[in-house]
Amino acid sequence: MQAYYGYADGSGDYFIVIDTDKCNSCGECVSACPSHLFATATDDYGKLVALVPEGLTKKIGYLCPGLERCSKQVKSPCQSVCREQAIRLTW
């Protein structure tokens, strides 16, 4: 299942998409994100998965610089540390 966290506005679509079928709940994205946008929790099916806490979804476009800019700031951004390739950004 694809879980979409974020929003769309006049300037674009700002979503972090997590494929919960691929996520193995390793938590690497939690420690990799310099903006602290990720957490792990049990989903509706009892599986531990990565997610973006509800209070942060409306701020994603401001808090996350996007993969290209984040790659310049940190050694291993969320998408690159996800061995299962369960995370993608839409901007």
N, C-alpha and C positions, 0 to 999 in steps of 0.2 A: 504494500500500500504506500502511496506517496502522500506524505504529510507536508503541507505548505504552511510556512510561517512568514508573515509579512503583510504587505499591502501594495496596492497600485494607486498612483495618483497622477497628476498632470505631467510629472517629470519622468515617469516610468514605472516599471514593475520591480518591486524589491521583495523578493521571496527567497528564503532559504528552504530548499526542498530536501527532505530526508526520506529515503526509501526504507521504510521500517522492515520490509522483508529482507533487505540486505544488511541492515544494521546489526552488528553482533554485540552491541552495548559495551565495547571496550573502554569508552570514555576518553579516548585520545583527543577527540574534538573539544571536549570540555577543557582540558588543560592547554590545548594549542591556541584557543581563541583569545587574543589579547583584549577583546571587548567583553569577554565573559558572557557570550550569548547562548551557550549550550549548557544543558543539564541532562541527566539521565533520570528516567522514571518508568514505572510500569505502565504499559499501554492498556487499552480496553480488553486486550486478549491475554493479559497476564505476562507479556514479554517485556523485559527491560530494554528500553531503546533510548536513543538520543532525542532531544527535543529542544525547542526554544521556549522558555517560560512565557506565559501569557502576557505579563506586564512589559515584555520587551518587543513583542511582535510589531507594534505600531512605531517603533523607533529603529528598526533594522537598517533602513536606508541612511540613518544618521550615525549609528553606532558601528556599522560594518563598512569598511572602505571598499569592499569587493575583493575578489581573489587577486587580481593583478597588483593593486596597491598594497594589499595585505602581505603579499609575497615579498615585497620590498622592505616591509617593516619587521616581519618575523621570519625565522628560518623555515618553519613548517606550519603553514596555515591549515585551517580545518579540512579543506578538500584534499590536500596532499597527505595528511596523516591518516585519513580514512582508508584503511586497506581494502575495505569492501566496496569502495566507491559509492557509498550510500548518500553522500552529501553533494549538492550542487547549488550554485547561486544563480539567480536569473538576471543579474545586471552586470 
